[in-house]
Amino acid sequence: MKFITFARRHKALTLLTLISFVVLIVLFQNSDSVNFNVLFWRFSAQKVIFILVAMFLGYIIGKLVELSFRKRS
């Protein structure tokens, strides 16, 4: 019962913990190497790195969009 009351009080923390576990599971399952071609460059790295970079860029873009909408109001 204590966990249920804790989860109700701290909804954001509980959601962040669940999302973190899902992200960790996805990252551990995608550890093989992959080739990535951009014009004349060729990158070879593990999928984990590409997934983390994509998540980071998505977070940054989301924050920039959020800030641009806040300034308009």
matplotlib code that plots the C-alpha trace (Angstrom):
import matplotlib.pyplot as plt

x = [0.0, 2.9, 4.1, 0.6, 0.4, 3.9, 3.1, 0.0, 1.9, 4.8, 3.2, 6.0, 8.7, 7.0, 6.4, 10.0, 11.2, 9.0, 10.2, 13.8, 13.4, 11.8, 14.6, 17.3, 15.6, 15.6, 19.2, 20.5, 18.6, 20.2, 23.9, 24.9, 26.9, 25.3, 26.6, 25.2, 25.8, 25.4, 26.5, 30.2, 30.6, 30.2, 29.8, 29.9, 28.9, 26.6, 22.8, 22.9, 24.9, 22.5, 19.4, 20.9, 21.8, 18.3, 16.7, 18.9, 18.2, 14.5, 14.7, 16.6, 14.2, 11.2, 12.6, 13.3, 9.7, 8.4, 10.4, 9.3, 5.7, 6.2, 7.7, 4.7, 2.2]
y = [0.0, 2.4, 2.1, 3.0, 6.1, 7.1, 6.7, 8.8, 11.6, 11.6, 10.9, 12.7, 10.8, 7.5, 8.2, 9.3, 6.1, 3.9, 5.8, 5.4, 1.7, 1.4, 3.4, 1.3, -1.9, -0.5, 0.6, -2.8, -4.6, -2.5, -2.9, -4.2, -2.1, -0.2, 1.9, 5.3, 7.2, 11.0, 12.4, 11.6, 10.6, 7.1, 6.4, 3.1, 2.9, 1.0, 1.7, 2.8, 5.9, 6.8, 6.3, 8.5, 11.2, 11.1, 11.3, 14.2, 16.1, 15.5, 16.8, 20.0, 20.6, 20.1, 22.6, 25.2, 24.9, 25.2, 28.4, 29.9, 29.3, 30.8, 34.0, 34.5, 34.5]
z = [0.0, 0.7, -2.9, -4.3, -2.1, -3.1, -6.8, -6.4, -4.7, -7.1, -10.5, -12.4, -10.7, -11.2, -14.9, -15.3, -13.7, -16.0, -19.1, -18.0, -17.6, -21.1, -22.6, -20.9, -22.2, -25.7, -25.5, -24.2, -26.9, -29.7, -29.1, -32.6, -35.0, -37.9, -40.9, -41.5, -44.7, -45.1, -48.5, -48.6, -45.0, -43.6, -39.9, -38.3, -34.6, -32.3, -32.5, -28.9, -29.8, -32.7, -30.5, -27.7, -30.1, -31.7, -28.3, -27.2, -30.4, -30.0, -26.5, -27.6, -30.5, -28.2, -25.6, -28.4, -29.7, -26.2, -25.6, -28.9, -28.0, -24.5, -25.9, -28.2, -25.3]

ax = plt.figure().add_subplot(projection="3d")
ax.plot(x, y, z, "-o")
ax.set_aspect("equal")
plt.show()
